[in-house]
């Protein structure tokens, strides 16, 4: 990560923390946007890792750690609202992507498309 990217990341982190003390609702909107960005980042890094890139699962799970560290510095009200869902969503995305790379059977139900799940729940066609 370059110097400018690091600065931008630090500014974003400070803005989120300040916003958590000013307005919980506005923070939640900004946090949800950031959460979606992190989910895309997890998917992107896992594809690089699967293609033999230098990024590994440590980098993927670092996103979860960074997000939780930001939430620990936020106001208690915001922390109560967002901590559980953030940890669940990001951890699930990480483990699903690692399972996709290592062995799909580890996280089989999580990797199915919604249409595939519907078909499996109906049972075999006669």
Short mmCIF file of the C-alpha atoms (twelve columns), coordinates in Angstrom:
data_MODEL
# 
_entry.id   MODEL 
# 
loop_
_atom_site.group_PDB 
_atom_site.id 
_atom_site.type_symbol 
_atom_site.label_atom_id 
_atom_site.label_alt_id 
_atom_site.label_comp_id 
_atom_site.label_asym_id 
_atom_site.label_seq_id 
_atom_site.Cartn_x 
_atom_site.Cartn_y 
_atom_site.Cartn_z 
_atom_site.pdbx_PDB_model_num 
ATOM 1   C CA . UNK A 1   0.000   0.000   0.000   1 
ATOM 2   C CA . UNK A 2   1.406   3.332   -1.023  1 
ATOM 3   C CA . UNK A 3   1.706   6.448   1.072   1 
ATOM 4   C CA . UNK A 4   -1.349  8.145   -0.453  1 
ATOM 5   C CA . UNK A 5   -3.509  5.041   -0.029  1 
ATOM 6   C CA . UNK A 6   -2.447  4.766   3.609   1 
ATOM 7   C CA . UNK A 7   -3.349  8.415   4.203   1 
ATOM 8   C CA . UNK A 8   -6.745  7.948   2.573   1 
ATOM 9   C CA . UNK A 9   -7.397  4.881   4.710   1 
ATOM 10  C CA . UNK A 10  -6.451  6.780   7.875   1 
ATOM 11  C CA . UNK A 11  -8.679  9.736   6.944   1 
ATOM 12  C CA . UNK A 12  -11.600 7.417   6.248   1 
ATOM 13  C CA . UNK A 13  -11.068 5.712   9.598   1 
ATOM 14  C CA . UNK A 14  -10.987 9.052   11.469  1 
ATOM 15  C CA . UNK A 15  -14.119 10.269  9.649   1 
ATOM 16  C CA . UNK A 16  -16.018 7.109   10.575  1 
ATOM 17  C CA . UNK A 17  -14.995 7.339   14.219  1 
ATOM 18  C CA . UNK A 18  -15.972 11.026  14.420  1 
ATOM 19  C CA . UNK A 19  -19.277 10.309  12.687  1 
ATOM 20  C CA . UNK A 20  -20.086 7.575   15.208  1 
ATOM 21  C CA . UNK A 21  -20.103 10.173  17.985  1 
ATOM 22  C CA . UNK A 22  -22.058 12.764  15.959  1 
ATOM 23  C CA . UNK A 23  -24.848 10.745  14.356  1 
ATOM 24  C CA . UNK A 24  -25.414 7.027   14.767  1 
ATOM 25  C CA . UNK A 25  -27.796 6.838   11.797  1 
ATOM 26  C CA . UNK A 26  -25.420 8.576   9.390   1 
ATOM 27  C CA . UNK A 27  -22.593 6.400   10.672  1 
ATOM 28  C CA . UNK A 28  -24.632 3.270   10.021  1 
ATOM 29  C CA . UNK A 29  -25.252 4.336   6.408   1 
ATOM 30  C CA . UNK A 30  -21.549 5.053   5.868   1 
ATOM 31  C CA . UNK A 31  -20.575 1.824   7.643   1 
ATOM 32  C CA . UNK A 32  -22.882 -0.287  5.476   1 
ATOM 33  C CA . UNK A 33  -21.311 1.192   2.343   1 
ATOM 34  C CA . UNK A 34  -17.867 0.409   3.722   1 
ATOM 35  C CA . UNK A 35  -18.985 -3.113  4.642   1 
ATOM 36  C CA . UNK A 36  -20.015 -3.756  1.039   1 
ATOM 37  C CA . UNK A 37  -16.622 -2.448  -0.116  1 
ATOM 38  C CA . UNK A 38  -14.860 -4.831  2.257   1 
ATOM 39  C CA . UNK A 39  -16.913 -7.759  0.964   1 
ATOM 40  C CA . UNK A 40  -15.859 -6.948  -2.605  1 
ATOM 41  C CA . UNK A 41  -12.260 -6.589  -1.437  1 
ATOM 42  C CA . UNK A 42  -12.375 -10.016 0.213   1 
ATOM 43  C CA . UNK A 43  -13.679 -11.540 -3.005  1 
ATOM 44  C CA . UNK A 44  -11.023 -9.751  -5.095  1 
ATOM 45  C CA . UNK A 45  -8.150  -10.812 -2.836  1 
ATOM 46  C CA . UNK A 46  -9.347  -14.409 -2.749  1 
ATOM 47  C CA . UNK A 47  -9.433  -14.547 -6.553  1 
ATOM 48  C CA . UNK A 48  -5.857  -13.259 -6.651  1 
ATOM 49  C CA . UNK A 49  -4.863  -15.866 -4.084  1 
ATOM 50  C CA . UNK A 50  -6.564  -18.659 -6.049  1 
ATOM 51  C CA . UNK A 51  -4.732  -17.547 -9.201  1 
ATOM 52  C CA . UNK A 52  -1.402  -17.947 -7.404  1 
ATOM 53  C CA . UNK A 53  -0.991  -14.321 -6.415  1 
ATOM 54  C CA . UNK A 54  0.989   -13.191 -3.403  1 
ATOM 55  C CA . UNK A 55  -2.141  -12.419 -1.384  1 
ATOM 56  C CA . UNK A 56  -3.040  -15.104 1.123   1 
ATOM 57  C CA . UNK A 57  -5.746  -15.820 3.620   1 
ATOM 58  C CA . UNK A 58  -3.889  -13.721 6.204   1 
ATOM 59  C CA . UNK A 59  -4.592  -10.633 4.086   1 
ATOM 60  C CA . UNK A 60  -8.240  -11.600 3.700   1 
ATOM 61  C CA . UNK A 61  -8.762  -12.015 7.437   1 
ATOM 62  C CA . UNK A 62  -6.859  -8.774  8.132   1 
ATOM 63  C CA . UNK A 63  -9.875  -6.938  6.698   1 
ATOM 64  C CA . UNK A 64  -12.005 -8.388  9.502   1 
ATOM 65  C CA . UNK A 65  -9.451  -7.367  12.114  1 
ATOM 66  C CA . UNK A 66  -9.193  -3.828  10.748  1 
ATOM 67  C CA . UNK A 67  -12.972 -3.385  10.684  1 
ATOM 68  C CA . UNK A 68  -13.355 -4.596  14.266  1 
ATOM 69  C CA . UNK A 69  -10.547 -2.298  15.414  1 
ATOM 70  C CA . UNK A 70  -12.362 0.674   13.882  1 
ATOM 71  C CA . UNK A 71  -15.582 -0.313  15.639  1 
ATOM 72  C CA . UNK A 72  -13.778 -0.607  18.984  1 
ATOM 73  C CA . UNK A 73  -12.894 3.083   18.724  1 
ATOM 74  C CA . UNK A 74  -16.454 4.155   17.885  1 
ATOM 75  C CA . UNK A 75  -19.169 5.240   20.281  1 
ATOM 76  C CA . UNK A 76  -20.747 2.524   22.480  1 
ATOM 77  C CA . UNK A 77  -24.157 2.981   20.835  1 
ATOM 78  C CA . UNK A 78  -22.750 2.389   17.364  1 
ATOM 79  C CA . UNK A 79  -20.599 -0.481  18.573  1 
ATOM 80  C CA . UNK A 80  -23.646 -2.298  19.968  1 
ATOM 81  C CA . UNK A 81  -25.549 -1.791  16.719  1 
ATOM 82  C CA . UNK A 82  -22.858 -2.821  14.257  1 
ATOM 83  C CA . UNK A 83  -20.334 -5.113  15.923  1 
ATOM 84  C CA . UNK A 84  -22.133 -8.451  15.687  1 
ATOM 85  C CA . UNK A 85  -23.367 -8.078  12.113  1 
ATOM 86  C CA . UNK A 86  -19.994 -6.787  10.912  1 
ATOM 87  C CA . UNK A 87  -18.086 -9.646  12.466  1 
ATOM 88  C CA . UNK A 88  -20.551 -12.234 11.156  1 
ATOM 89  C CA . UNK A 89  -20.704 -10.874 7.605   1 
ATOM 90  C CA . UNK A 90  -16.976 -10.387 7.124   1 
ATOM 91  C CA . UNK A 91  -15.958 -13.634 8.838   1 
ATOM 92  C CA . UNK A 92  -18.491 -15.585 6.819   1 
ATOM 93  C CA . UNK A 93  -17.281 -14.012 3.570   1 
ATOM 94  C CA . UNK A 94  -13.667 -14.846 4.433   1 
ATOM 95  C CA . UNK A 95  -14.338 -18.448 5.352   1 
ATOM 96  C CA . UNK A 96  -16.535 -18.972 2.295   1 
ATOM 97  C CA . UNK A 97  -13.810 -17.634 0.008   1 
ATOM 98  C CA . UNK A 98  -11.113 -19.729 1.674   1 
ATOM 99  C CA . UNK A 99  -13.349 -22.796 1.371   1 
ATOM 100 C CA . UNK A 100 -13.899 -22.026 -2.295  1 
ATOM 101 C CA . UNK A 101 -10.130 -22.085 -2.816  1 
ATOM 102 C CA . UNK A 102 -9.148  -24.964 -0.536  1 
ATOM 103 C CA . UNK A 103 -12.053 -27.387 -0.734  1 
ATOM 104 C CA . UNK A 104 -15.630 -26.446 -1.578  1 
ATOM 105 C CA . UNK A 105 -17.013 -29.130 0.715   1 
ATOM 106 C CA . UNK A 106 -15.967 -27.095 3.774   1 
ATOM 107 C CA . UNK A 107 -18.578 -24.472 3.098   1 
ATOM 108 C CA . UNK A 108 -20.893 -26.200 0.603   1 
ATOM 109 C CA . UNK A 109 -24.225 -24.622 1.503   1 
ATOM 110 C CA . UNK A 110 -22.722 -21.160 1.588   1 
ATOM 111 C CA . UNK A 111 -21.312 -21.474 -1.905  1 
ATOM 112 C CA . UNK A 112 -24.502 -22.553 -3.651  1 
ATOM 113 C CA . UNK A 113 -26.426 -20.094 -5.759  1 
ATOM 114 C CA . UNK A 114 -29.915 -19.256 -4.476  1 
ATOM 115 C CA . UNK A 115 -31.485 -21.096 -7.434  1 
ATOM 116 C CA . UNK A 116 -29.359 -24.152 -6.714  1 
ATOM 117 C CA . UNK A 117 -30.469 -24.092 -3.069  1 
ATOM 118 C CA . UNK A 118 -34.135 -23.951 -4.094  1 
ATOM 119 C CA . UNK A 119 -33.690 -26.904 -6.400  1 
ATOM 120 C CA . UNK A 120 -31.937 -28.953 -3.695  1 
ATOM 121 C CA . UNK A 121 -34.591 -28.144 -1.076  1 
ATOM 122 C CA . UNK A 122 -37.362 -29.386 -3.393  1 
ATOM 123 C CA . UNK A 123 -35.700 -32.759 -3.648  1 
ATOM 124 C CA . UNK A 124 -35.059 -34.839 -6.767  1 
ATOM 125 C CA . UNK A 125 -37.324 -34.443 -9.749  1 
ATOM 126 C CA . UNK A 126 -39.392 -37.447 -10.714 1 
# 
